Amino acid sequence: MTEAREAFGKYQAKMCQVSYEELKARYDEFERISGERYLSETMKKQWSSWLASWQVQQKRIDVLQERLSHALDAVDEAENYLHVALNSVDDETLCKSYLLSTVNALRGGSHD
C-alpha cells in the first residue's frame, strides 16, 4: 500500500501544483494530529478509488509477470532442446533442416 499511497500523493501534488514532499509533509502532520490521512470525504473517496484501481492494475501486472516467466522458461527449454539436437546431428544439411523445423514448430508453423 505504500507504493499506492506514494503514487496517489504524487498525483495529488501535481493536481495541487505543489511538490510531493510538501504535500506529504502536510498529510503526515495532519495524520499525526487527527489520526486520519485525509480530511474531506471527497479525498477519502478519491483515495479508495485510487487504491482499488492500483490493486486491479497490480493483479494484472502479476499475471503478466507470471506469463512472461513461463514464456522465458519455454524459450530456455527450446534453446536447450535445440542445443541437444544440434549436437546429436552430424550432417550439416540435416542439421539445418532439423533446426528450421524446430523453429517453425516453436512458432506454431508447419514443419516444412
N, C-alpha and C positions, 0 to 999 in steps of 0.2 A: 504494500500500500504506500510505502514511502515514495517509490518512483511515480506512482499515480498522483500522489499529493504534490510532489515537486512539479510534475508536468502541469497540473491544474494551476498551481501558483504562478508558473511562468506564463501560462495563458492569461490568467487574471492580471498579472503585472503588465503584460503587453496591452490588454484592453484598457487598463487604468493609466497607461503611459508613465509607469514608474519602474524602477529596477526591481528585479525579482528579490534581491537581497533586502531592499527596503520594505517591500510588501510582506515578505516572510517575517521580518523582524516585527512588523505590526501585528501579524496574525499570531506569532509566538507570544507576544506580550499580552494580547487580548485573551488568548487561551490560558495563559498563566494566571491571569486575574479572574476570568469568568468561568474557566473550566470548559468553555466551548470554543471551537476554532472559528466559527463564523457567526456573526451577529444576526443577520436577517434570515428569514425563512427562504427568501429567494436564493441567497448564497448557499444555504444548506441543500436546497433542491438542485441547484447547479452542480454542487459537489457530488451529490448522489447520482445524478445523471452522468457526470464525467466518470465517476468510479465504475458505474455499470458498463459504460462504453469501453473503458480501459480494460475491464475484466473480459469482455467479449473479445476484444482485439488480442488480448494476451492468450486466450484459448486458441484463437486462430493461428497465432504465432507458434504456439506449442505444437499444433497439428502439422503446420508446415515444416517445423524443425524435425519432427518425427519422420515425415515423408522424405525430407532431404537426407536424413540419416540412413533410412532404408535404401534410398537411391544410391548413396555413396557406398553403402555395403554391397549393393548389386554391382556397381562399377568395379569395386575391388575384387569381387568374386569373378567377374568376367575377365579382368586383367590376369588374375591367377590362372583361370581356365585357358586363356589364350597362350600364356607363357608355357604351361604344361603341353598344350597342343603343339606349339611351335617347336618345343624341344623333342617331341616324340615323332615328328615328321622329318624325314631326311631329304626327300626330293623337294627342291625349291618350288617347282610348279605346283606340286601337290600342296605344299605348304601355303602358297599364296591363295590357292583355291579354297583351302580349308579356312584360312583366315578370313577371306571375303564372305564365305558362307556363314561363319560365326558372327561376324559383324552385322550382316544382314539379318540374321536371326535375332540378335540383340535389339536391332532397330524395329523388329516386327515385320520385316520384309520377307521376300522369298529367298530360297537357298540357291538361286541360280548363280 
